[in-house]
C-alpha cells in the first residue's frame, strides 16, 4: 500500500534558499532508494519561510528503511543546521489511487473506477 508523506517546514526566510540548495543532492540520493517514487522539498512562493515536503513510498517497509538510513539522518542534520522554527509533517496510507481526470478528460473529485 502506498505511503505518502506531506507537510510543511518553517525556516527563516534568509536561510530557506540555502537550505533547499544544500538539500538538492540529498533529495537526488533519497529518490534512488528502493520504493521511493517521489521525494521533494519545495519553496512556497507565497510564504517566504515555508518549505513543503512531499514523499511517495511504495510501502511502509520502504519508508521504514529510509527512516532508519543515512539519508534521513543527513536530512535531520541539515534541518538542524538551518534552524527549523516549526514543522508539521504527516504520513498517509493510500488505499486507492486513480487519476483526477476521467477518460473523457473531465476533472472529478469522486472515485470513479470503483
C-alpha positions in Angstrom: 0.0 0.0 0.0 1.4 3.4 -1.0 2.5 5.7 1.9 2.5 9.4 1.3 4.3 12.0 3.5 3.1 15.6 3.3 3.6 18.7 5.4 5.4 21.9 6.0 8.7 23.0 7.5 9.3 26.6 8.5 12.9 28.1 8.2 13.9 31.8 8.4 13.4 33.5 5.1 17.0 34.4 4.7 18.1 30.7 5.1 15.4 29.0 3.1 17.1 29.1 -0.3 20.5 27.9 1.1 18.8 25.0 2.9 17.0 24.0 -0.3 20.2 24.2 -2.4 22.0 22.1 0.1 19.2 19.6 0.2 19.1 19.0 -3.6 21.8 16.4 -3.5 20.1 14.7 -0.6 16.8 14.6 -2.5 18.5 13.0 -5.5 20.1 10.3 -3.3 16.9 9.6 -1.5 15.0 9.2 -4.8 17.3 6.4 -5.7 16.2 4.4 -2.6 14.1 1.3 -3.0 10.4 2.2 -3.1 10.8 6.0 -3.4 8.6 7.3 -6.2 8.8 11.0 -5.2 10.8 13.0 -2.7 10.9 16.8 -2.8 11.2 19.8 -0.6 9.8 22.9 -2.4 9.6 26.6 -1.5 6.2 28.1 -1.1 6.1 31.1 -3.4 3.5 32.9 -1.2 5.3 32.4 2.2 9.0 33.3 2.5 9.6 30.9 5.4 7.7 27.8 4.3 9.0 24.6 2.6 6.6 21.9 1.5 7.6 18.3 1.9 6.2 15.6 -0.3 7.2 12.0 -0.4 5.6 8.9 -2.1 6.8 5.5 -0.9 5.7 2.1 -2.3 5.2 0.7 1.2 5.6 1.3 4.9 8.6 -1.0 4.8 10.3 1.2 2.2 9.6 4.3 4.3 10.9 2.5 7.5 14.1 1.6 5.7 14.5 5.3 4.7 13.8 6.5 8.3 16.5 4.1 9.6 19.0 5.0 7.0 21.7 7.6 6.4 19.7 10.0 4.1 17.2 10.6 6.8 19.9 11.3 9.4 21.5 13.7 7.0 18.2 15.5 6.4 17.8 15.9 10.2 21.3 17.4 10.5 20.6 19.7 7.6 17.4 21.0 9.1 19.2 21.4 12.5 21.9 23.5 10.8 19.4 25.9 9.3 17.2 26.2 12.4 13.7 24.9 11.8 11.2 27.1 13.6 8.2 24.8 13.1 7.3 21.5 11.3 4.0 19.8 10.7 4.6 16.6 8.6 2.1 13.7 8.4 2.0 10.2 6.8 -1.0 8.8 4.9 -1.9 5.2 3.8 -3.3 5.3 0.4 -5.9 2.6 -0.3 -6.9 3.7 -3.8 -5.3 5.8 -6.4 -6.8 7.0 -9.7 -6.4 10.0 -12.0 -8.2 13.3 -11.3 -9.4 13.3 -15.0 -11.8 10.6 -16.2 -11.4 9.0 -19.7 -13.4 11.9 -21.2 -10.9 14.5 -19.7 -13.4 15.7 -17.0 -11.9 16.5 -13.6 -13.6 14.5 -10.9 -13.5 14.5 -7.1 -15.3 11.2 -6.8 -13.5 7.8 -7.2 -15.0 6.6 -10.5 -13.1 3.3 -11.1 -14.6 1.5 -8.0 
